[in-house]
Amino acid sequence: MVGFGQYPAEYEPKIHGPYDPARFYGKPDTPFGQVKLREVGSWLARRNKSPQAIAGAFSRAFWRWQHKYVLPKRAGIAPFLHVVFGSMGVFYFLNYGKVSRHKNYKYH
């Protein structure tokens, strides 16, 4: 049984080499960009929708972002701007009810 903080069951060190947290070690499937419109339902049905699979997908996305923007030797300002603009978007969404009522009206 795979628990929290352990390697995925599909990971084989002799086959895959060093563990990479940004890589999916399960059976490869058709990428979403190559799925035809009539096959979308069956493609979605093949997805694993368990909480552990969803957490694994978020973890892989986080590590891909880390490898691309944060961990390079000459990392720039991009990861800081991602966090700033992402938090701006989240807080705008949270406060949209207050912001939408604050409008400039023209009184005649």
C-alpha positions as CSV (number, residue, x, y, z in Angstrom):
1,M,0.0,0.0,0.0
2,V,1.4,3.4,-1.0
3,G,1.1,5.9,1.8
4,F,1.9,9.6,2.3
5,G,5.6,10.3,1.5
6,Q,6.3,7.1,-0.3
7,Y,7.2,6.4,-4.0
8,P,4.4,5.6,-6.4
9,A,3.6,1.9,-6.9
10,E,4.5,2.2,-10.6
11,Y,8.0,3.5,-9.9
12,E,10.8,1.0,-10.6
13,P,14.4,2.3,-9.7
14,K,16.0,-0.2,-12.1
15,I,13.9,0.9,-15.0
16,H,13.3,4.6,-14.4
17,G,16.5,5.6,-12.7
18,P,16.6,8.3,-10.1
19,Y,13.2,9.4,-8.8
20,D,11.8,12.6,-10.3
21,P,8.8,14.1,-8.5
22,A,7.7,15.9,-11.6
23,R,7.2,12.8,-13.7
24,F,4.1,10.5,-13.9
25,Y,5.2,6.9,-13.6
26,G,1.8,5.4,-14.5
27,K,0.7,3.9,-17.8
28,P,0.9,6.6,-20.5
29,D,-2.4,7.7,-22.2
30,T,-3.3,9.9,-25.1
31,P,-2.6,13.6,-24.3
32,F,-5.6,15.8,-24.0
33,G,-4.6,17.9,-27.0
34,Q,-4.7,14.8,-29.3
35,V,-8.1,13.6,-28.1
36,K,-10.9,13.9,-30.7
37,L,-14.2,15.5,-29.6
38,R,-16.2,12.3,-29.7
39,E,-13.6,10.6,-27.5
40,V,-13.6,13.1,-24.6
41,G,-16.1,11.2,-22.5
42,S,-14.2,8.0,-22.6
43,W,-10.9,9.8,-22.0
44,L,-12.4,11.5,-18.9
45,A,-13.8,8.1,-17.7
46,R,-10.2,6.7,-17.8
47,R,-8.9,9.3,-15.4
48,N,-8.3,8.4,-11.8
49,K,-10.4,10.8,-9.7
50,S,-9.3,9.7,-6.2
51,P,-8.1,12.3,-3.7
52,Q,-4.6,10.7,-3.8
53,A,-4.5,11.0,-7.6
54,I,-5.6,14.6,-7.5
55,A,-3.0,15.4,-4.9
56,G,-0.3,13.7,-7.0
57,A,-1.3,15.7,-10.0
58,F,-1.0,19.0,-8.0
59,S,2.4,17.8,-6.6
60,R,3.7,17.0,-10.1
61,A,2.6,20.4,-11.4
62,F,4.3,22.2,-8.5
63,W,7.5,20.3,-9.1
64,R,7.4,21.0,-12.8
65,W,7.0,24.7,-11.9
66,Q,9.9,24.5,-9.4
67,H,12.2,22.8,-12.0
68,K,11.4,25.4,-14.7
69,Y,11.3,28.7,-12.7
70,V,12.8,28.4,-9.2
71,L,15.6,25.8,-9.3
72,P,17.7,26.8,-12.3
73,K,21.1,28.3,-11.5
74,R,20.2,31.7,-13.0
75,A,16.6,31.9,-12.0
76,G,15.1,35.4,-12.6
77,I,12.2,37.3,-11.1
78,A,9.5,35.2,-12.8
79,P,8.6,32.9,-9.8
80,F,8.1,36.0,-7.5
81,L,5.9,37.6,-10.1
82,H,3.9,34.4,-10.5
83,V,3.2,34.4,-6.8
84,V,2.3,38.1,-6.7
85,F,0.0,38.0,-9.7
86,G,-1.5,34.7,-8.6
87,S,-2.3,36.1,-5.2
88,M,-3.7,39.2,-6.8
89,G,-6.1,37.1,-8.8
90,V,-7.1,35.0,-5.8
91,F,-7.8,38.0,-3.6
92,Y,-9.7,39.8,-6.4
93,F,-11.9,36.7,-6.7
94,L,-12.5,36.6,-3.0
95,N,-13.4,40.3,-2.8
96,Y,-15.4,40.4,-6.1
97,G,-18.7,41.0,-4.3
98,K,-17.4,44.1,-2.7
99,V,-15.5,45.3,-5.8
100,S,-18.5,44.9,-8.1
101,R,-20.7,47.1,-6.0
102,H,-18.2,49.9,-6.0
103,K,-18.9,51.4,-9.4
104,N,-18.8,54.9,-10.8
105,Y,-22.3,56.1,-11.6
106,K,-23.1,59.2,-13.6
107,Y,-25.9,61.2,-12.0
108,H,-27.9,63.6,-14.2
